[in-house]
Amino acid sequence: MASRTAKGFTIVLASKVSKRNASTYVADLHRRGYASAQVLFTKSNNQVVYGNYATRQEASHAMTELRQDKEFGEAWIMKY
């Protein structure tokens, strides 16, 4: 489970998913080498996120790399 205490940016891979589906997806991503994938639980939403970045530019660069895999074509950057 992701914990967000500092300000920054992350990449959202999936949103509005059940806790079970989010956890299963993260486990699958870890098996495939995406070690920075985490589940972010909030009061109103569960998200699968990737990475912690200090700047939007860093997150954008990482997202460009992720989007080389069509699975992540809908990914977006979120400030937290």
KAJOCOR-V257734 format. One record per residue. N is the residue number from 1. SS is DSSP state (~ for helix, > for strand, _ for the rest). D_CENTER is the distance of its C-alpha to the mean C-alpha in Angstrom with 2 decimals. Layout:
((N,SS,D_CENTER) (N,SS,D_CENTER))
This chain:
((1,_,11.25) (2,_,9.52) (3,_,12.27) (4,_,12.35) (5,_,15.87) (6,_,15.82) (7,_,15.17) (8,_,12.82) (9,>,9.85) (10,>,6.11) (11,>,4.48) (12,>,3.99) (13,>,4.84) (14,>,7.13) (15,>,9.08) (16,_,12.43) (17,_,12.47) (18,_,14.81) (19,~,14.11) (20,~,15.72) (21,~,13.86) (22,~,10.40) (23,~,11.96) (24,~,13.65) (25,~,10.81) (26,~,9.07) (27,~,12.69) (28,~,13.23) (29,~,10.44) (30,~,12.00) (31,~,15.36) (32,_,14.62) (33,_,13.82) (34,_,10.05) (35,_,10.70) (36,_,7.85) (37,>,5.54) (38,>,6.16) (39,>,7.36) (40,>,8.04) (41,>,11.55) (42,_,13.62) (43,_,17.16) (44,_,16.56) (45,_,13.14) (46,>,10.68) (47,>,7.05) (48,>,4.55) (49,>,1.35) (50,>,2.97) (51,>,6.31) (52,>,8.74) (53,>,11.16) (54,_,14.57) (55,_,15.20) (56,~,14.00) (57,~,15.86) (58,~,13.96) (59,~,10.58) (60,~,12.61) (61,~,14.08) (62,~,11.00) (63,~,9.88) (64,~,13.53) (65,~,13.44) (66,~,10.61) (67,_,12.60) (68,_,15.56) (69,_,14.44) (70,~,15.25) (71,~,12.80) (72,~,10.09) (73,_,12.79) (74,_,11.51) (75,_,8.16) (76,>,8.73) (77,>,8.65) (78,>,9.02) (79,>,11.58) (80,_,11.94))
